[in-house]
Amino acid sequence: MDGNGSAEGSSATGAVGGIDLSRFDDPTAVDLTGQVHQLPCCIKYDGPSPVSHYFKPKSTGIEVDGLKIEEAYFRGRKLQGTTIPLPQGYSGFVIGKKSLGKGKAPDQSEEISNSWEMNAKFQSITFWNHDSLPSHDDAFVRSFHWLSVAKALHQPVTPEDLESASNSQQSK
């Protein structure tokens, strides 16, 4: 991320794009925490829909393995879910392509088409199962464990770490 809150990247063809996250700390940015859902289905529609009119999750009062279970129905099918926070240090974003603003030249359209901006942010996700209660063993929850593994793998090794590992190997 550069000083303007924009992450830049390029592909093998030389196209440059970026994601503008400069509104991350903006208190007026839309916060969707508690409103992001991962459903066990594929919806082939991309547009506005009165989802909150039909999809109405309710707490069941049941807690399994520390997870508070919710219940909802989608197209007549019962779903059971739970809301989990994103791991410490991570945030979720809803991004969209930057629109061509006034005064922009049409020849910049390729650059603009690879430019994205943050439309909203979130700190939790509600995931749903239709045939079982949510648990810590669900693949969705387990996928978050890879974030800590990746951090450990990519963390620089200090001389103290090497000395500690060497001492533990000598004591065996």
C-alpha positions, 0 to 999 in steps of 0.5 A, spaced: 500 500 500 502 506 498 502 513 502 495 514 499 492 508 501 492 505 494 495 498 493 498 498 486 500 491 482 502 489 475 501 483 471 505 480 465 502 484 460 504 491 463 497 493 465 497 497 472 491 497 477 490 499 484 485 498 490 484 505 493 483 503 501 484 511 503 477 511 506 479 505 511 479 510 517 474 514 515 468 514 520 463 515 515 465 509 511 459 504 510 460 499 516 457 492 514 459 488 520 454 483 522 451 484 515 455 480 511 453 472 510 456 466 506 450 462 504 451 455 502 448 456 495 450 459 488 446 465 486 446 467 479 444 474 480 448 481 480 443 487 482 439 490 487 434 485 491 430 487 497 434 481 501 432 484 508 425 483 506 425 475 505 432 473 509 431 474 517 436 471 521 434 469 528 437 467 534 436 460 537 438 461 544 443 455 543 450 455 543 455 450 541 462 450 542 462 457 544 458 459 537 451 462 538 447 459 533 442 463 528 437 460 524 434 463 517 430 460 511 432 461 504 427 459 499 424 455 504 430 451 506 432 452 513 439 454 515 443 454 521 449 459 522 453 463 526 457 470 526 465 469 527 469 475 527 475 476 522 482 474 525 485 480 529 489 485 524 484 483 518 479 487 515 474 485 510 472 490 504 467 490 499 470 493 493 468 496 486 471 499 480 472 506 480 467 510 476 470 515 470 469 521 473 468 528 470 473 531 466 477 524 465 479 523 458 476 517 454 483 514 453 484 513 460 479 508 460 484 502 461 487 505 467 480 506 470 478 499 469 483 496 473 482 501 479 478 499 484 475 503 491 473 501 497 465 501 498 464 498 505 468 494 510 466 489 515 469 485 521 465 479 522 462 474 517 456 470 518 456 463 515 451 458 514 450 451 513 443 447 511 444 440 513 448 441 520 450 446 525 456 450 525 462 448 528 469 450 529 470 444 524 467 447 518 472 448 513 470 456 513 472 457 520 478 452 519 480 457 513 482 462 518 487 458 521 491 459 515 492 466 516 496 465 522 500 459 519 502 464 513 504 469 518 509 464 522 512 462 515 513 469 512 515 472 519 523 474 519 527 469 523 531 473 528 538 471 531 535 470 538 530 465 534 536 461 531 539 461 538 533 458 541 532 453 536 540 451 536 539 450 544 533 446 544 536 441 539 543 440 543 539 439 549 535 433 546 
